[in-house]
Amino acid sequence: MSQSTATKVSRLVLGQLGPRFLSNTTGFSRPATTGMSSAKFASYGVRGWSASAPSVKPSEEDKPKAFATEDGKLIVSYWGVAPPKITKEDGTAWKWNCFRPWESYTPDVSIDVKKHHKPETTMDKFAYWTVQVLKYPTYLFFQRRHMCHAVLLETVAAVPGMVGGMLLHCKSLRRFEQSGGWIKALLEEAENERMHLMTFIEIAKPKWYERALVFAVQGGFFNAYFLAYLASPKLAHRIVGYLEEEAVNSYSEFLKDLDNGSFENAPAPAIAIDYWRLPPNSTLRDVVFVIRADEAHHRDLNHYASDIQCQGQELKDTPAPIGYH
């Protein structure tokens, strides 16, 4: 190809493509040979090359919605998840967000609160004496201040069920296997222990140093129990079984002081009446009495879980006593 021919071809290509790629304007100028109207060509340029999206007016469904909470505060949310409106059987409004009416229950107080797992194996003795060593500092610190002692006890007692349920959950996911219901059973235990705490803080007002103690003890116990459960779940459950035995003993001492007048038998908090379905005129003694029964059930469940594994079985192969408490 001659130099003059190459020059003509270059001019023709630049004449056709130059306005499209070298122009600073949004639309394109119409080349003389295209036969396309300027308006159509400019429109094509805007649609093909503009980075801005056309403005669309939002519909009513896309607009954020406001919902009123029980205390009158407004929650504005795009997603439209309205707070549920729950009522009691008598039609009155349900005031608790931490649990629902179908999660309340009538506790079984006929359980034997004096049962004790006699430590016979090396593992049992280690678990038993671990709990014994840990309990004496708290007894010396709180002495007969039962309410503050109960607050600390419940912040610790609510940890094992959550840790055990979490680790069983992860194990179930890793191994692609069911858990026999033990995940739910342990999480139920953790939630029940937390409700004990929610009840006591309606009465007790922990001081700053007691809150600091709870913070330190819970942090240390969580990590220690996490490692213990990873190393030996049967040992971890045995430790909790003995811990719950001590909780039963602690609440028995609480009941003694309530009966002899050493501790004021105040009216039961409203949250306790709704959670345990107690009579409206219930007292603190009634609350402590049902909480002791709960702890006895947790004692049995954890000793049972340890027994299963000590006999060479896995929890997933034995149906869990869901709702046992």
C-alpha positions in Angstrom: 0.0 0.0 0.0 1.4 3.4 -1.0 1.9 6.2 1.5 -0.8 8.3 0.0 -3.3 5.5 0.3 -2.5 4.9 3.9 -2.9 8.5 4.7 -6.3 8.6 3.1 -7.4 5.5 5.1 -6.1 7.0 8.4 -8.1 10.3 7.7 -11.2 8.3 7.0 -11.0 6.2 10.2 -10.3 9.3 12.4 -13.1 11.1 10.8 -15.5 8.3 11.6 -14.3 7.3 15.1 -12.8 10.5 16.4 -16.0 12.2 17.5 -17.0 9.1 19.4 -13.9 8.6 21.5 -12.1 12.0 21.5 -15.1 14.3 22.1 -15.6 15.8 25.6 -19.4 16.2 25.1 -21.9 13.7 26.4 -23.7 13.1 23.1 -22.0 12.4 19.7 -21.9 14.5 16.6 -23.4 12.9 13.6 -20.9 12.0 10.9 -22.0 13.2 7.5 -22.2 9.7 5.9 -24.3 7.9 8.6 -27.8 9.1 7.6 -28.8 9.0 11.3 -30.5 12.0 12.8 -28.7 14.1 15.3 -31.3 13.6 17.9 -31.3 9.8 17.7 -27.5 9.7 17.7 -27.2 12.0 20.7 -29.8 9.8 22.5 -27.8 6.7 21.7 -24.7 8.4 23.1 -26.3 9.2 26.4 -27.8 5.7 26.9 -24.6 4.0 25.9 -22.0 6.0 27.7 -23.6 7.9 30.6 -22.6 6.7 34.1 -25.7 8.2 35.8 -28.8 6.0 36.4 -32.2 7.4 35.5 -34.0 8.8 38.6 -36.9 6.5 39.7 -39.5 7.6 42.2 -39.6 5.2 45.2 -42.8 3.4 45.7 -44.7 3.3 49.0 -43.3 -0.1 49.8 -39.7 1.1 49.3 -40.1 4.0 51.8 -38.8 3.5 55.4 -41.5 2.7 57.9 -41.8 3.8 61.5 -42.9 1.4 64.3 -43.7 2.3 67.9 -42.1 0.2 70.6 -43.8 -0.6 73.9 -42.3 2.4 75.6 -43.5 4.8 72.9 -40.2 5.1 71.0 -40.2 5.1 67.2 -38.0 2.7 65.2 -37.6 3.8 61.6 -36.5 0.9 59.3 -36.5 0.3 55.6 -37.1 -3.4 56.1 -40.5 -3.2 57.7 -39.9 -5.7 60.5 -42.6 -4.6 62.9 -42.3 -5.5 66.7 -44.7 -8.3 67.5 -47.7 -7.4 69.6 -48.1 -10.2 72.2 -50.8 -10.5 74.8 -51.4 -12.7 77.8 -54.2 -15.2 78.0 -56.4 -12.6 79.7 -55.8 -10.2 76.7 -53.5 -7.7 78.5 -50.3 -6.7 76.9 -47.2 -8.8 77.4 -44.5 -6.5 78.9 -41.4 -8.6 78.7 -39.1 -8.7 75.7 -36.6 -11.1 77.2 -39.0 -14.0 77.0 -42.4 -14.9 75.5 -45.5 -16.3 77.2 -44.9 -19.7 75.6 -41.5 -19.8 77.2 -42.9 -19.5 80.7 -43.6 -22.7 82.7 -44.6 -24.2 85.9 -41.5 -25.7 87.6 -41.3 -29.2 88.9 -40.4 -28.6 92.6 -40.7 -32.2 93.6 -37.2 -33.0 92.5 -34.8 -34.3 95.2 -32.5 -31.4 96.1 -30.2 -33.5 98.3 -28.9 -35.9 95.6 -25.1 -36.0 95.3 -22.8 -37.7 92.8 -20.2 -39.4 94.9 -16.7 -38.8 93.3 -15.1 -42.2 92.7 -12.9 -41.9 89.6 -9.9 -39.7 89.3 -11.8 -37.4 86.9 -14.7 -37.1 89.3 -12.4 -36.2 92.2 -10.7 -33.6 90.1 -14.0 -32.1 89.1 -15.3 -32.2 92.7 -12.3 -30.6 94.3 -12.0 -28.0 91.6 -15.5 -26.7 92.5 -14.7 -27.0 96.2 -11.6 -24.8 95.8 -13.5 -22.2 93.8 -16.5 -21.9 96.2 -14.6 -20.9 99.4 -13.4 -17.5 98.2 -17.0 -16.5 97.2 -18.4 -17.7 100.5 -15.8 -15.7 102.4 -16.5 -12.6 100.2 -20.3 -12.7 100.3 -20.9 -14.6 103.6 -24.7 -14.2 104.3 -25.3 -11.6 101.6 -27.4 -14.0 99.6 -28.7 -11.7 96.9 -25.3 -10.5 95.8 -24.0 -14.0 96.0 -26.9 -15.2 93.8 -26.1 -12.5 91.2 -22.5 -13.6 90.9 -23.6 -17.3 90.9 -26.0 -16.8 88.0 -23.5 -14.8 85.9 -21.2 -17.9 86.1 -23.9 -20.6 85.9 -25.2 -19.2 82.6 -21.9 -19.7 80.9 -21.5 -23.5 80.6 -24.7 -24.2 78.7 -23.9 -21.5 76.1 -20.3 -22.7 75.7 -21.3 -26.3 75.5 -24.1 -25.6 73.0 -21.9 -23.5 70.9 -19.1 -26.1 70.6 -21.6 -28.9 69.9 -23.2 -26.7 67.2 -19.8 -26.2 65.6 -19.1 -30.0 65.9 -22.4 -30.8 64.2 -21.5 -28.5 61.3 -18.0 -29.9 60.9 -19.1 -33.5 61.0 -22.4 -33.1 59.1 -24.3 -34.9 61.9 -27.2 -34.2 64.2 -26.7 -33.5 67.9 -29.4 -35.6 69.4 -31.0 -32.4 70.7 -28.2 -31.6 73.1 -27.5 -28.2 71.5 -31.0 -27.1 72.3 -31.0 -28.6 75.8 -27.8 -26.8 76.7 -28.9 -23.5 75.3 -32.2 -23.9 77.2 -30.1 -24.3 80.4 -28.1 -21.1 79.6 -31.3 -19.2 79.0 -32.9 -20.4 82.2 -29.9 -19.4 84.2 -29.9 -16.0 82.6 -33.6 -15.6 83.5 -32.6 -16.3 87.1 -30.2 -13.3 86.9 -32.8 -11.1 85.2 -35.1 -11.9 88.2 -32.5 -11.1 90.9 -31.4 -7.8 89.4 -35.0 -6.6 89.8 -34.3 -6.7 93.6 -30.5 -6.5 94.0 -28.5 -3.5 93.1 -24.8 -4.6 92.7 -22.2 -2.2 93.8 -19.4 -1.1 91.4 -16.8 -3.5 92.9 -19.3 -6.4 92.7 -19.8 -5.6 89.1 -16.1 -5.6 88.6 -15.9 -9.0 90.3 -18.6 -10.4 88.0 -16.7 -9.0 85.0 -13.4 -10.7 86.0 -14.9 -14.0 87.2 -17.1 -14.4 84.1 -14.2 -13.6 81.7 -11.9 -16.1 83.4 -14.5 -18.8 83.8 -15.7 -18.5 80.2 -12.2 -19.1 78.8 -11.3 -21.8 81.3 -14.5 -23.7 80.6 -14.1 -23.3 76.9 -10.7 -25.0 77.0 -12.0 -27.6 79.4 -14.8 -28.5 77.1 -12.5 -28.8 74.1 -10.2 -31.0 76.0 -12.8 -33.3 77.7 -16.5 -32.7 77.5 -17.3 -35.3 80.1 -15.0 -33.6 82.6 -16.6 -30.2 81.8 -20.1 -31.6 82.3 -19.0 -33.2 85.6 -17.6 -29.9 86.8 -20.9 -28.2 86.0 -22.8 -31.0 87.8 -20.9 -30.3 91.0 -21.2 -26.6 90.5 -25.0 -27.0 90.3 -24.9 -29.0 93.5 -23.3 -26.1 95.3 -25.9 -23.8 93.8 -28.6 -25.9 95.3 -26.9 -25.8 98.7 -26.5 -22.0 98.4 -30.2 -21.5 97.7 -31.1 -23.9 100.6 -29.1 -21.6 102.9 -31.0 -18.6 101.4 -34.3 -20.3 102.2 -33.2 -20.9 105.8 -32.5 -17.2 106.3 -35.8 -16.2 104.7 -37.6 -18.6 107.0 -36.0 -17.4 110.2 -36.4 -13.8 109.3 -32.7 -13.0 108.8 -33.5 -11.8 105.2 -36.6 -9.8 104.2 -39.2 -11.9 102.4 -40.1 -9.2 99.9 -42.9 -9.5 97.2 -41.8 -11.5 94.2 -40.8 -9.4 91.1 -43.4 -9.2 88.3 -41.0 -10.9 85.9 -40.7 -13.9 88.2 -44.5 -14.2 88.5 -44.8 -14.3 84.7 -41.8 -16.5 84.0 -42.6 -19.3 86.5 -46.4 -18.7 86.4 -46.5 -18.0 90.1 -49.6 -16.7 92.0 -49.9 -12.9 92.1 -49.2 -12.8 95.8 -45.9 -14.8 95.6 -42.9 -13.7 97.7 -39.2 -13.9 97.3 -39.2 -17.2 99.1 -41.4 -18.7 96.4 -38.9 -17.4 93.8 -35.9 -18.8 95.5 -37.7 -22.1 96.0 -38.4 -22.6 92.2 -34.9 -21.4 91.3 -33.4 -24.1 93.6 -35.6 -26.6 91.7 -34.2 -25.3 88.4 -30.6 -25.7 89.6 -31.3 -29.3 90.7 -32.6 -30.1 87.2 -29.4 -28.6 85.7 -27.4 -30.7 88.2 -29.0 -33.9 86.9 -28.7 -33.0 83.3 -25.0 -32.3 83.4 -24.2 -35.4 85.5 -26.2 -37.4 83.0 -24.3 -35.9 80.1 -21.0 -36.8 81.8 -22.2 -40.4 82.6 -23.1 -40.9 78.9 -19.6 -40.0 77.8 -17.9 -41.9 80.6 -19.6 -45.1 79.4 -18.1 -44.6 75.9 -21.2 -43.2 74.2 -21.7 -39.9 72.4 -24.3 -37.3 73.3 -25.7 -37.4 69.7 -26.7 -41.0 70.1 -28.7 -40.4 73.3 -31.8 -38.2 73.0 -31.4 -35.0 75.1 -33.9 -34.2 77.9 -35.2 -31.0 76.2 -37.3 -29.0 78.5 -36.3 -31.0 81.5 -36.3 -28.1 84.0 
